[in-house]
Amino acid sequence: MSQPTDPVSVPKRIVRCPACGGDSVYSVDNAYRPFCSARCRGIDLGAWASESFRVPTEVPPEDEIYGDPRHQH
């Protein structure tokens, strides 16, 4: 049977902060993970809110029928 892992003995993983590129501790101890700080988390949130980051989509042509593709001929 597996023993629960003691959080103190688990090595902390260092990752790259997505906002500034600096070191960030990826652990439950870091409330801002994967970011290194509240500032970096806020910068990222602001970029999404201002639509600087966008998820690419493929928009169908204006004359194409929307809906079930089986009905589009």
PQR file with spaces between the fields and no chain letter, atoms N, CA, C, O and H, PARSE charges and radii, in Angstrom:
ATOM       1  N    MET     1       0.837   -1.170    0.000 -0.4000 1.5000
ATOM       2  CA   MET     1       0.000    0.000    0.000 -0.0000 2.0000
ATOM       3  C    MET     1       0.889    1.243    0.000  0.5500 1.7000
ATOM       4  O    MET     1       1.913    1.262    0.683 -0.5500 1.4000
ATOM       5  N    SER     2       0.524    2.259   -0.738 -0.4000 1.5000
ATOM       6  CA   SER     2       1.321    3.466   -0.885 -0.0000 2.0000
ATOM       7  C    SER     2       1.185    4.373    0.329  0.5500 1.7000
ATOM       8  O    SER     2       0.089    4.570    0.854 -0.5500 1.4000
ATOM       9  H    SER     2      -0.308    2.243   -1.292  0.4000 1.0000
ATOM      10  N    GLN     3       2.300    4.914    0.761 -0.4000 1.5000
ATOM      11  CA   GLN     3       2.311    5.856    1.872 -0.0000 2.0000
ATOM      12  C    GLN     3       2.046    7.264    1.331  0.5500 1.7000
ATOM      13  O    GLN     3       2.498    7.590    0.233 -0.5500 1.4000
ATOM      14  H    GLN     3       3.190    4.753    0.335  0.4000 1.0000
ATOM      15  N    PRO     4       1.319    8.110    2.084 -0.5600 1.5000
ATOM      16  CA   PRO     4       1.132    9.488    1.618  0.2800 2.0000
ATOM      17  C    PRO     4       2.478   10.203    1.565  0.5500 1.7000
ATOM      18  O    PRO     4       3.353    9.970    2.399 -0.5500 1.4000
ATOM      19  N    THR     5       2.625   11.057    0.591 -0.4000 1.5000
ATOM      20  CA   THR     5       3.868   11.791    0.417 -0.0000 2.0000
ATOM      21  C    THR     5       3.903   12.970    1.374  0.5500 1.7000
ATOM      22  O    THR     5       2.950   13.745    1.459 -0.5500 1.4000
ATOM      23  H    THR     5       1.915   11.246   -0.087  0.4000 1.0000
ATOM      24  N    ASP     6       4.997   13.096    2.085 -0.4000 1.5000
ATOM      25  CA   ASP     6       5.190   14.211    2.987 -0.0000 2.0000
ATOM      26  C    ASP     6       5.537   15.438    2.146  0.5500 1.7000
ATOM      27  O    ASP     6       6.557   15.421    1.458 -0.5500 1.4000
ATOM      28  H    ASP     6       5.771   12.467    2.016  0.4000 1.0000
ATOM      29  N    PRO     7       4.713   16.526    2.174 -0.5600 1.5000
ATOM      30  CA   PRO     7       4.965   17.675    1.308  0.2800 2.0000
ATOM      31  C    PRO     7       6.310   18.348    1.587  0.5500 1.7000
ATOM      32  O    PRO     7       6.849   19.025    0.711 -0.5500 1.4000
ATOM      33  N    VAL     8       6.854   18.176    2.779 -0.4000 1.5000
ATOM      34  CA   VAL     8       8.136   18.783    3.108 -0.0000 2.0000
ATOM      35  C    VAL     8       9.273   18.082    2.363  0.5500 1.7000
ATOM      36  O    VAL     8      10.257   18.723    1.994 -0.5500 1.4000
ATOM      37  H    VAL     8       6.416   17.627    3.491  0.4000 1.0000
ATOM      38  N    SER     9       9.147   16.781    2.141 -0.4000 1.5000
ATOM      39  CA   SER     9      10.220   16.025    1.507 -0.0000 2.0000
ATOM      40  C    SER     9      10.152   16.046   -0.025  0.5500 1.7000
ATOM      41  O    SER     9      11.087   15.588   -0.683 -0.5500 1.4000
ATOM      42  H    SER     9       8.348   16.260    2.441  0.4000 1.0000
ATOM      43  N    VAL    10       9.078   16.560   -0.597 -0.4000 1.5000
ATOM      44  CA   VAL    10       8.943   16.619   -2.051 -0.0000 2.0000
ATOM      45  C    VAL    10       9.793   17.777   -2.570  0.5500 1.7000
ATOM      46  O    VAL    10       9.632   18.909   -2.115 -0.5500 1.4000
ATOM      47  H    VAL    10       8.319   16.932   -0.063  0.4000 1.0000
ATOM      48  N    PRO    11      10.692   17.510   -3.512 -0.5600 1.5000
ATOM      49  CA   PRO    11      11.521   18.599   -4.035  0.2800 2.0000
ATOM      50  C    PRO    11      10.661   19.603   -4.803  0.5500 1.7000
ATOM      51  O    PRO    11       9.717   19.229   -5.498 -0.5500 1.4000
ATOM      52  N    LYS    12      10.999   20.851   -4.665 -0.4000 1.5000
ATOM      53  CA   LYS    12      10.245   21.896   -5.361 -0.0000 2.0000
ATOM      54  C    LYS    12      10.734   21.978   -6.800  0.5500 1.7000
ATOM      55  O    LYS    12      11.936   21.961   -7.068 -0.5500 1.4000
ATOM      56  H    LYS    12      11.766   21.154   -4.100  0.4000 1.0000
ATOM      57  N    ARG    13       9.809   22.064   -7.690 -0.4000 1.5000
ATOM      58  CA   ARG    13      10.129   22.115   -9.114 -0.0000 2.0000
ATOM      59  C    ARG    13      10.214   23.575   -9.550  0.5500 1.7000
ATOM      60  O    ARG    13       9.314   24.361   -9.255 -0.5500 1.4000
ATOM      61  H    ARG    13       8.833   22.078   -7.472  0.4000 1.0000
ATOM      62  N    ILE    14      11.261   23.937  -10.232 -0.4000 1.5000
ATOM      63  CA   ILE    14      11.434   25.291  -10.744 -0.0000 2.0000
ATOM      64  C    ILE    14      11.044   25.287  -12.222  0.5500 1.7000
ATOM      65  O    ILE    14      11.563   24.500  -13.013 -0.5500 1.4000
ATOM      66  H    ILE    14      11.992   23.299  -10.472  0.4000 1.0000
ATOM      67  N    VAL    15      10.114   26.185  -12.578 -0.4000 1.5000
ATOM      68  CA   VAL    15       9.669   26.311  -13.965 -0.0000 2.0000
ATOM      69  C    VAL    15       9.892   27.754  -14.416  0.5500 1.7000
ATOM      70  O    VAL    15      10.219   28.624  -13.608 -0.5500 1.4000
ATOM      71  H    VAL    15       9.692   26.825  -11.934  0.4000 1.0000
ATOM      72  N    ARG    16       9.719   27.989  -15.672 -0.4000 1.5000
ATOM      73  CA   ARG    16       9.855   29.331  -16.221 -0.0000 2.0000
ATOM      74  C    ARG    16       8.529   30.070  -16.100  0.5500 1.7000
ATOM      75  O    ARG    16       7.492   29.561  -16.527 -0.5500 1.4000
ATOM      76  H    ARG    16       9.454   27.283  -16.328  0.4000 1.0000
ATOM      77  N    CYS    17       8.556   31.270  -15.520 -0.4000 1.5000
ATOM      78  CA   CYS    17       7.344   32.089  -15.394 -0.0000 2.0000
ATOM      79  C    CYS    17       6.882   32.475  -16.796  0.5500 1.7000
ATOM      80  O    CYS    17       7.680   32.994  -17.576 -0.5500 1.4000
ATOM      81  H    CYS    17       9.397   31.684  -15.174  0.4000 1.0000
ATOM      82  N    PRO    18       5.600   32.232  -17.142 -0.5600 1.5000
ATOM      83  CA   PRO    18       5.123   32.541  -18.492  0.2800 2.0000
ATOM      84  C    PRO    18       5.112   34.037  -18.799  0.5500 1.7000
ATOM      85  O    PRO    18       5.118   34.422  -19.968 -0.5500 1.4000
ATOM      86  N    ALA    19       5.096   34.882  -17.776 -0.4000 1.5000
ATOM      87  CA   ALA    19       5.030   36.323  -18.012 -0.0000 2.0000
ATOM      88  C    ALA    19       6.410   36.955  -18.169  0.5500 1.7000
ATOM      89  O    ALA    19       6.659   37.658  -19.149 -0.5500 1.4000
ATOM      90  H    ALA    19       5.091   34.569  -16.826  0.4000 1.0000
ATOM      91  N    CYS    20       7.308   36.712  -17.214 -0.4000 1.5000
ATOM      92  CA   CYS    20       8.610   37.389  -17.228 -0.0000 2.0000
ATOM      93  C    CYS    20       9.761   36.488  -17.649  0.5500 1.7000
ATOM      94  O    CYS    20      10.840   36.983  -17.974 -0.5500 1.4000
ATOM      95  H    CYS    20       7.105   36.141  -16.418  0.4000 1.0000
ATOM      96  N    GLY    21       9.553   35.181  -17.649 -0.4000 1.5000
ATOM      97  CA   GLY    21      10.600   34.251  -18.035 -0.0000 2.0000
ATOM      98  C    GLY    21      11.569   33.907  -16.919  0.5500 1.7000
ATOM      99  O    GLY    21      12.516   33.151  -17.131 -0.5500 1.4000
ATOM     100  H    GLY    21       8.676   34.779  -17.385  0.4000 1.0000
ATOM     101  N    GLY    22      11.339   34.459  -15.723 -0.4000 1.5000
ATOM     102  CA   GLY    22      12.204   34.156  -14.589 -0.0000 2.0000
ATOM     103  C    GLY    22      11.850   32.832  -13.947  0.5500 1.7000
ATOM     104  O    GLY    22      10.932   32.142  -14.391 -0.5500 1.4000
ATOM     105  H    GLY    22      10.570   35.074  -15.552  0.4000 1.0000
ATOM     106  N    ASP    23      12.573   32.483  -12.912 -0.4000 1.5000
ATOM     107  CA   ASP    23      12.315   31.242  -12.182 -0.0000 2.0000
ATOM     108  C    ASP    23      11.051   31.366  -11.347  0.5500 1.7000
ATOM     109  O    ASP    23      10.803   32.404  -10.734 -0.5500 1.4000
ATOM     110  H    ASP    23      13.318   33.043  -12.552  0.4000 1.0000
ATOM     111  N    SER    24      10.257   30.311  -11.325 -0.4000 1.5000
ATOM     112  CA   SER    24       9.041   30.244  -10.525 -0.0000 2.0000
ATOM     113  C    SER    24       8.969   28.875   -9.875  0.5500 1.7000
ATOM     114  O    SER    24       9.200   27.857  -10.528 -0.5500 1.4000
ATOM     115  H    SER    24      10.458   29.468  -11.824  0.4000 1.0000
ATOM     116  N    VAL    25       8.651   28.852   -8.595 -0.4000 1.5000
ATOM     117  CA   VAL    25       8.517   27.583   -7.878 -0.0000 2.0000
ATOM     118  C    VAL    25       7.131   27.024   -8.182  0.5500 1.7000
ATOM     119  O    VAL    25       6.117   27.651   -7.874 -0.5500 1.4000
ATOM     120  H    VAL    25       8.464   29.679   -8.065  0.4000 1.0000
ATOM     121  N    TYR    26       7.096   25.842   -8.789 -0.4000 1.5000
ATOM     122  CA   TYR    26       5.823   25.196   -9.110 -0.0000 2.0000
ATOM     123  C    TYR    26       5.498   24.244   -7.972  0.5500 1.7000
ATOM     124  O    TYR    26       5.884   23.075   -7.977 -0.5500 1.4000
ATOM     125  H    TYR    26       7.920   25.333   -9.040  0.4000 1.0000
ATOM     126  N    SER    27       4.775   24.784   -6.994 -0.4000 1.5000
ATOM     127  CA   SER    27       4.464   24.041   -5.779 -0.0000 2.0000
ATOM     128  C    SER    27       3.190   24.601   -5.181  0.5500 1.7000
ATOM     129  O    SER    27       2.803   25.732   -5.479 -0.5500 1.4000
ATOM     130  H    SER    27       4.461   25.733   -6.989  0.4000 1.0000
ATOM     131  N    VAL    28       2.535   23.816   -4.338 -0.4000 1.5000
ATOM     132  CA   VAL    28       1.336   24.301   -3.655 -0.0000 2.0000
ATOM     133  C    VAL    28       1.663   25.480   -2.747  0.5500 1.7000
ATOM     134  O    VAL    28       0.765   26.227   -2.358 -0.5500 1.4000
ATOM     135  H    VAL    28       2.849   22.897   -4.096  0.4000 1.0000
ATOM     136  N    ASP    29       2.939   25.655   -2.405 -0.4000 1.5000
ATOM     137  CA   ASP    29       3.352   26.780   -1.578 -0.0000 2.0000
ATOM     138  C    ASP    29       3.317   28.102   -2.346  0.5500 1.7000
ATOM     139  O    ASP    29       3.282   29.169   -1.732 -0.5500 1.4000
ATOM     140  H    ASP    29       3.668   25.049   -2.721  0.4000 1.0000
ATOM     141  N    ASN    30       3.326   28.048   -3.666 -0.4000 1.5000
ATOM     142  CA   ASN    30       3.305   29.249   -4.494 -0.0000 2.0000
ATOM     143  C    ASN    30       1.873   29.496   -4.957  0.5500 1.7000
ATOM     144  O    ASN    30       1.376   28.829   -5.865 -0.5500 1.4000
ATOM     145  H    ASN    30       3.354   27.182   -4.165  0.4000 1.0000
ATOM     146  N    ALA    31       1.225   30.458   -4.323 -0.4000 1.5000
ATOM     147  CA   ALA    31      -0.175   30.760   -4.639 -0.0000 2.0000
ATOM     148  C    ALA    31      -0.352   31.300   -6.053  0.5500 1.7000
ATOM     149  O    ALA    31      -1.470   31.319   -6.568 -0.5500 1.4000
ATOM     150  H    ALA    31       1.629   31.000   -3.586  0.4000 1.0000
ATOM     151  N    TYR    32       0.727   31.738   -6.688 -0.4000 1.5000
ATOM     152  CA   TYR    32       0.643   32.348   -8.018 -0.0000 2.0000
ATOM     153  C    TYR    32       1.067   31.407   -9.141  0.5500 1.7000
ATOM     154  O    TYR    32       1.110   31.820  -10.300 -0.5500 1.4000
ATOM     155  H    TYR    32       1.636   31.722   -6.271  0.4000 1.0000
ATOM     156  N    ARG    33       1.384   30.136   -8.819 -0.4000 1.5000
ATOM     157  CA   ARG    33       1.896   29.216   -9.819 -0.0000 2.0000
ATOM     158  C    ARG    33       0.983   29.144  -11.030  0.5500 1.7000
ATOM     159  O    ARG    33      -0.233   29.145  -10.836 -0.5500 1.4000
ATOM     160  H    ARG    33       1.349   29.801   -7.877  0.4000 1.0000
ATOM     161  N    PRO    34       1.447   29.085  -12.208 -0.5600 1.5000
ATOM     162  CA   PRO    34       2.831   28.918  -12.624  0.2800 2.0000
ATOM     163  C    PRO    34       3.615   30.228  -12.673  0.5500 1.7000
ATOM     164  O    PRO    34       4.770   30.233  -13.099 -0.5500 1.4000
ATOM     165  N    PHE    35       3.014   31.327  -12.249 -0.4000 1.5000
ATOM     166  CA   PHE    35       3.703   32.615  -12.262 -0.0000 2.0000
ATOM     167  C    PHE    35       4.578   32.761  -11.025  0.5500 1.7000
ATOM     168  O    PHE    35       4.389   32.058  -10.033 -0.5500 1.4000
ATOM     169  H    PHE    35       2.076   31.323  -11.903  0.4000 1.0000
ATOM     170  N    CYS    36       5.537   33.680  -11.092 -0.4000 1.5000
ATOM     171  CA   CYS    36       6.454   33.862   -9.970 -0.0000 2.0000
ATOM     172  C    CYS    36       5.918   34.844   -8.942  0.5500 1.7000
ATOM     173  O    CYS    36       6.395   34.866   -7.807 -0.5500 1.4000
ATOM     174  H    CYS    36       5.690   34.251  -11.898  0.4000 1.0000
ATOM     175  N    SER    37       4.929   35.663   -9.320 -0.4000 1.5000
ATOM     176  CA   SER    37       4.442   36.688   -8.400 -0.0000 2.0000
ATOM     177  C    SER    37       3.041   37.133   -8.781  0.5500 1.7000
ATOM     178  O    SER    37       2.526   36.785   -9.843 -0.5500 1.4000
ATOM     179  H    SER    37       4.542   35.645  -10.241  0.4000 1.0000
ATOM     180  N    ALA    38       2.433   37.912   -7.891 -0.4000 1.5000
ATOM     181  CA   ALA    38       1.113   38.474   -8.165 -0.0000 2.0000
ATOM     182  C    ALA    38       1.193   39.434   -9.356  0.5500 1.7000
ATOM     183  O    ALA    38       0.255   39.525  -10.149 -0.5500 1.4000
ATOM     184  H    ALA    38       2.851   38.195   -7.028  0.4000 1.0000
ATOM     185  N    ARG    39       2.309   40.143   -9.476 -0.4000 1.5000
ATOM     186  CA   ARG    39       2.497   41.081  -10.585 -0.0000 2.0000
ATOM     187  C    ARG    39       2.431   40.359  -11.926  0.5500 1.7000
ATOM     188  O    ARG    39       1.713   40.783  -12.832 -0.5500 1.4000
ATOM     189  H    ARG    39       3.070   40.069   -8.832  0.4000 1.0000
ATOM     190  N    CYS    40       3.178   39.273  -12.048 -0.4000 1.5000
ATOM     191  CA   CYS    40       3.183   38.516  -13.307 -0.0000 2.0000
ATOM     192  C    CYS    40       1.816   37.906  -13.593  0.5500 1.7000
ATOM     193  O    CYS    40       1.376   37.887  -14.742 -0.5500 1.4000
ATOM     194  H    CYS    40       3.762   38.928  -11.313  0.4000 1.0000
ATOM     195  N    ARG    41       1.152   37.417  -12.579 -0.4000 1.5000
ATOM     196  CA   ARG    41      -0.191   36.867  -12.781 -0.0000 2.0000
ATOM     197  C    ARG    41      -1.135   37.957  -13.280  0.5500 1.7000
ATOM     198  O    ARG    41      -1.958   37.713  -14.162 -0.5500 1.4000
ATOM     199  H    ARG    41       1.510   37.433  -11.645  0.4000 1.0000
ATOM     200  N    GLY    42      -1.018   39.165  -12.713 -0.4000 1.5000
ATOM     201  CA   GLY    42      -1.854   40.286  -13.133 -0.0000 2.0000
ATOM     202  C    GLY    42      -1.570   40.735  -14.553  0.5500 1.7000
ATOM     203  O    GLY    42      -2.488   41.092  -15.291 -0.5500 1.4000
ATOM     204  H    GLY    42      -0.350   39.363  -11.996  0.4000 1.0000
ATOM     205  N    ILE    43      -0.305   40.720  -14.938 -0.4000 1.5000
ATOM     206  CA   ILE    43       0.065   41.080  -16.308 -0.0000 2.0000
ATOM     207  C    ILE    43      -0.584   40.112  -17.290  0.5500 1.7000
ATOM     208  O    ILE    43      -1.121   40.533  -18.315 -0.5500 1.4000
ATOM     209  H    ILE    43       0.441   40.430  -14.338  0.4000 1.0000
ATOM     210  N    ASP    44      -0.535   38.816  -16.982 -0.4000 1.5000
ATOM     211  CA   ASP    44      -1.126   37.797  -17.853 -0.0000 2.0000
ATOM     212  C    ASP    44      -2.639   37.975  -17.938  0.5500 1.7000
ATOM     213  O    ASP    44      -3.215   37.911  -19.025 -0.5500 1.4000
ATOM     214  H    ASP    44      -0.098   38.474  -16.150  0.4000 1.0000
ATOM     215  N    LEU    45      -3.278   38.198  -16.801 -0.4000 1.5000
ATOM     216  CA   LEU    45      -4.732   38.396  -16.787 -0.0000 2.0000
ATOM     217  C    LEU    45      -5.109   39.628  -17.601  0.5500 1.7000
ATOM     218  O    LEU    45      -6.089   39.614  -18.347 -0.5500 1.4000
ATOM     219  H    LEU    45      -2.810   38.250  -15.918  0.4000 1.0000
ATOM     220  N    GLY    46      -4.324   40.694  -17.452 -0.4000 1.5000
ATOM     221  CA   GLY    46      -4.589   41.918  -18.219 -0.0000 2.0000
ATOM     222  C    GLY    46      -4.466   41.699  -19.711  0.5500 1.7000
ATOM     223  O    GLY    46      -5.235   42.265  -20.487 -0.5500 1.4000
ATOM     224  H    GLY    46      -3.528   40.706  -16.847  0.4000 1.0000
ATOM     225  N    ALA    47      -3.504   40.881  -20.123 -0.4000 1.5000
ATOM     226  CA   ALA    47      -3.330   40.590  -21.548 -0.0000 2.0000
ATOM     227  C    ALA    47      -4.540   39.839  -22.105  0.5500 1.7000
ATOM     228  O    ALA    47      -4.982   40.110  -23.222 -0.5500 1.4000
ATOM     229  H    ALA    47      -2.879   40.421  -19.492  0.4000 1.0000
ATOM     230  N    TRP    48      -5.071   38.901  -21.328 -0.4000 1.5000
ATOM     231  CA   TRP    48      -6.279   38.197  -21.769 -0.0000 2.0000
ATOM     232  C    TRP    48      -7.470   39.144  -21.799  0.5500 1.7000
ATOM     233  O    TRP    48      -8.260   39.116  -22.742 -0.5500 1.4000
ATOM     234  H    TRP    48      -4.712   38.681  -20.421  0.4000 1.0000
ATOM     235  N    ALA    49      -7.607   39.985  -20.767 -0.4000 1.5000
ATOM     236  CA   ALA    49      -8.752   40.902  -20.679 -0.0000 2.0000
ATOM     237  C    ALA    49      -8.743   41.929  -21.810  0.5500 1.7000
ATOM     238  O    ALA    49      -9.801   42.319  -22.304 -0.5500 1.4000
ATOM     239  H    ALA    49      -6.966   40.007  -20.001  0.4000 1.0000
ATOM     240  N    SER    50      -7.555   42.364  -22.221 -0.4000 1.5000
ATOM     241  CA   SER    50      -7.460   43.345  -23.306 -0.0000 2.0000
ATOM     242  C    SER    50      -7.442   42.677  -24.683  0.5500 1.7000
ATOM     243  O    SER    50      -7.310   43.350  -25.705 -0.5500 1.4000
ATOM     244  H    SER    50      -6.696   42.047  -21.820  0.4000 1.0000
ATOM     245  N    GLU    51      -7.574   41.370  -24.700 -0.4000 1.5000
ATOM     246  CA   GLU    51      -7.589   40.558  -25.915 -0.0000 2.0000
ATOM     247  C    GLU    51      -6.265   40.597  -26.667  0.5500 1.7000
ATOM     248  O    GLU    51      -6.234   40.431  -27.887 -0.5500 1.4000
ATOM     249  H    GLU    51      -7.681   40.824  -23.869  0.4000 1.0000
ATOM     250  N    SER    52      -5.160   40.819  -25.930 -0.4000 1.5000
ATOM     251  CA   SER    52      -3.835   40.708  -26.544 -0.0000 2.0000
ATOM     252  C    SER    52      -3.538   39.252  -26.869  0.5500 1.7000
ATOM     253  O    SER    52      -2.852   38.953  -27.846 -0.5500 1.4000
ATOM     254  H    SER    52      -5.186   40.954  -24.940  0.4000 1.0000
ATOM     255  N    PHE    53      -4.058   38.351  -26.046 -0.4000 1.5000
ATOM     256  CA   PHE    53      -3.956   36.915  -26.306 -0.0000 2.0000
ATOM     257  C    PHE    53      -5.284   36.491  -26.915  0.5500 1.7000
ATOM     258  O    PHE    53      -6.350   36.865  -26.426 -0.5500 1.4000
ATOM     259  H    PHE    53      -4.615   38.594  -25.252  0.4000 1.0000
ATOM     260  N    ARG    54      -5.212   35.727  -27.958 -0.4000 1.5000
ATOM     261  CA   ARG    54      -6.429   35.221  -28.592 -0.0000 2.0000
ATOM     262  C    ARG    54      -6.232   33.770  -28.970  0.5500 1.7000
ATOM     263  O    ARG    54      -5.132   33.355  -29.335 -0.5500 1.4000
ATOM     264  H    ARG    54      -4.346   35.423  -28.355  0.4000 1.0000
ATOM     265  N    VAL    55      -7.294   33.006  -28.883 -0.4000 1.5000
ATOM     266  CA   VAL    55      -7.276   31.623  -29.318 -0.0000 2.0000
ATOM     267  C    VAL    55      -7.627   31.642  -30.802  0.5500 1.7000
ATOM     268  O    VAL    55      -8.691   32.135  -31.174 -0.5500 1.4000
ATOM     269  H    VAL    55      -8.188   33.343  -28.586  0.4000 1.0000
ATOM     270  N    PRO    56      -6.750   31.113  -31.656 -0.5600 1.5000
ATOM     271  CA   PRO    56      -7.025   31.161  -33.091  0.2800 2.0000
ATOM     272  C    PRO    56      -8.234   30.296  -33.455  0.5500 1.7000
ATOM     273  O    PRO    56      -8.398   29.182  -32.956 -0.5500 1.4000
ATOM     274  N    THR    57      -9.047   30.823  -34.312 -0.4000 1.5000
ATOM     275  CA   THR    57     -10.206   30.078  -34.795 -0.0000 2.0000
ATOM     276  C    THR    57     -10.253   30.193  -36.310  0.5500 1.7000
ATOM     277  O    THR    57      -9.708   31.122  -36.906 -0.5500 1.4000
ATOM     278  H    THR    57      -8.914   31.727  -34.718  0.4000 1.0000
ATOM     279  N    GLU    58     -10.905   29.241  -36.895 -0.4000 1.5000
ATOM     280  CA   GLU    58     -11.093   29.282  -38.334 -0.0000 2.0000
ATOM     281  C    GLU    58     -12.549   29.637  -38.582  0.5500 1.7000
ATOM     282  O    GLU    58     -13.450   28.854  -38.280 -0.5500 1.4000
ATOM     283  H    GLU    58     -11.348   28.486  -36.411  0.4000 1.0000
ATOM     284  N    VAL    59     -12.771   30.806  -39.127 -0.4000 1.5000
ATOM     285  CA   VAL    59     -14.114   31.297  -39.371 -0.0000 2.0000
ATOM     286  C    VAL    59     -14.573   30.811  -40.739  0.5500 1.7000
ATOM     287  O    VAL    59     -13.846   30.947  -41.723 -0.5500 1.4000
ATOM     288  H    VAL    59     -12.040   31.442  -39.373  0.4000 1.0000
ATOM     289  N    PRO    60     -15.801   30.233  -40.808 -0.5600 1.5000
ATOM     290  CA   PRO    60     -16.288   29.775  -42.111  0.2800 2.0000
ATOM     291  C    PRO    60     -16.584   30.982  -43.014  0.5500 1.7000
ATOM     292  O    PRO    60     -16.873   32.074  -42.525 -0.5500 1.4000
ATOM     293  N    PRO    61     -16.508   30.775  -44.323 -0.5600 1.5000
ATOM     294  CA   PRO    61     -16.828   31.867  -45.252  0.2800 2.0000
ATOM     295  C    PRO    61     -18.248   32.381  -45.019  0.5500 1.7000
ATOM     296  O    PRO    61     -19.112   31.658  -44.523 -0.5500 1.4000
ATOM     297  N    GLU    62     -18.470   33.640  -45.388 -0.4000 1.5000
ATOM     298  CA   GLU    62     -19.772   34.288  -45.174 -0.0000 2.0000
ATOM     299  C    GLU    62     -20.935   33.529  -45.824  0.5500 1.7000
ATOM     300  O    GLU    62     -22.036   33.503  -45.274 -0.5500 1.4000
ATOM     301  H    GLU    62     -17.769   34.227  -45.791  0.4000 1.0000
ATOM     302  N    ASP    63     -20.705   32.923  -46.970 -0.4000 1.5000
ATOM     303  CA   ASP    63     -21.793   32.264  -47.690 -0.0000 2.0000
ATOM     304  C    ASP    63     -22.008   30.810  -47.276  0.5500 1.7000
ATOM     305  O    ASP    63     -22.889   30.143  -47.818 -0.5500 1.4000
ATOM     306  H    ASP    63     -19.811   32.944  -47.417  0.4000 1.0000
ATOM     307  N    GLU    64     -21.211   30.301  -46.314 -0.4000 1.5000
ATOM     308  CA   GLU    64     -21.345   28.910  -45.888 -0.0000 2.0000
ATOM     309  C    GLU    64     -22.443   28.774  -44.834  0.5500 1.7000
ATOM     310  O    GLU    64     -22.591   29.621  -43.953 -0.5500 1.4000
ATOM     311  H    GLU    64     -20.495   30.843  -45.874  0.4000 1.0000
ATOM     312  N    ILE    65     -23.214   27.679  -44.951 -0.4000 1.5000
ATOM     313  CA   ILE    65     -24.303   27.428  -44.013 -0.0000 2.0000
ATOM     314  C    ILE    65     -23.719   26.939  -42.692  0.5500 1.7000
ATOM     315  O    ILE    65     -22.823   26.095  -42.675 -0.5500 1.4000
ATOM     316  H    ILE    65     -23.094   26.991  -45.667  0.4000 1.0000
ATOM     317  N    TYR    66     -24.232   27.476  -41.583 -0.4000 1.5000
ATOM     318  CA   TYR    66     -23.798   27.033  -40.261 -0.0000 2.0000
ATOM     319  C    TYR    66     -24.629   25.830  -39.831  0.5500 1.7000
ATOM     320  O    TYR    66     -25.731   25.623  -40.340 -0.5500 1.4000
ATOM     321  H    TYR    66     -24.960   28.162  -41.596  0.4000 1.0000
ATOM     322  N    GLY    67     -24.116   25.049  -38.911 -0.4000 1.5000
ATOM     323  CA   GLY    67     -24.884   23.938  -38.369 -0.0000 2.0000
ATOM     324  C    GLY    67     -24.247   22.603  -38.688  0.5500 1.7000
ATOM     325  O    GLY    67     -23.026   22.484  -38.783 -0.5500 1.4000
ATOM     326  H    GLY    67     -23.221   25.217  -38.498  0.4000 1.0000
ATOM     327  N    ASP    68     -25.081   21.615  -38.848 -0.4000 1.5000
ATOM     328  CA   ASP    68     -24.647   20.246  -39.064 -0.0000 2.0000
ATOM     329  C    ASP    68     -23.937   20.124  -40.411  0.5500 1.7000
ATOM     330  O    ASP    68     -24.523   20.427  -41.451 -0.5500 1.4000
ATOM     331  H    ASP    68     -26.073   21.711  -38.771  0.4000 1.0000
ATOM     332  N    PRO    69     -22.660   19.675  -40.396 -0.5600 1.5000
ATOM     333  CA   PRO    69     -21.915   19.563  -41.655  0.2800 2.0000
ATOM     334  C    PRO    69     -22.534   18.578  -42.646  0.5500 1.7000
ATOM     335  O    PRO    69     -22.260   18.668  -43.843 -0.5500 1.4000
ATOM     336  N    ARG    70     -23.363   17.640  -42.178 -0.4000 1.5000
ATOM     337  CA   ARG    70     -23.989   16.685  -43.107 -0.0000 2.0000
ATOM     338  C    ARG    70     -24.993   17.363  -43.997  0.5500 1.7000
ATOM     339  O    ARG    70     -25.332   16.830  -45.054 -0.5500 1.4000
ATOM     340  H    ARG    70     -23.585   17.567  -41.206  0.4000 1.0000
ATOM     341  N    HIS    71     -25.489   18.539  -43.600 -0.4000 1.5000
ATOM     342  CA   HIS    71     -26.491   19.250  -44.393 -0.0000 2.0000
ATOM     343  C    HIS    71     -25.862   20.319  -45.278  0.5500 1.7000
ATOM     344  O    HIS    71     -26.571   21.072  -45.945 -0.5500 1.4000
ATOM     345  H    HIS    71     -25.214   18.972  -42.742  0.4000 1.0000
ATOM     346  N    GLN    72     -24.545   20.385  -45.285 -0.4000 1.5000
ATOM     347  CA   GLN    72     -23.861   21.375  -46.107 -0.0000 2.0000
ATOM     348  C    GLN    72     -23.327   20.695  -47.356  0.5500 1.7000
ATOM     349  O    GLN    72     -22.390   19.900  -47.278 -0.5500 1.4000
ATOM     350  H    GLN    72     -23.969   19.773  -44.743  0.4000 1.0000
ATOM     351  N    HIS    73     -23.903   20.994  -48.486 -0.4000 1.5000
ATOM     352  CA   HIS    73     -23.464   20.368  -49.753 -0.0000 2.0000
ATOM     353  C    HIS    73     -23.053   21.413  -50.733  0.5500 1.7000
ATOM     354  O    HIS    73     -22.654   21.088  -51.851 -0.5500 1.4000
ATOM     355  H    HIS    73     -24.664   21.639  -48.549  0.4000 1.0000
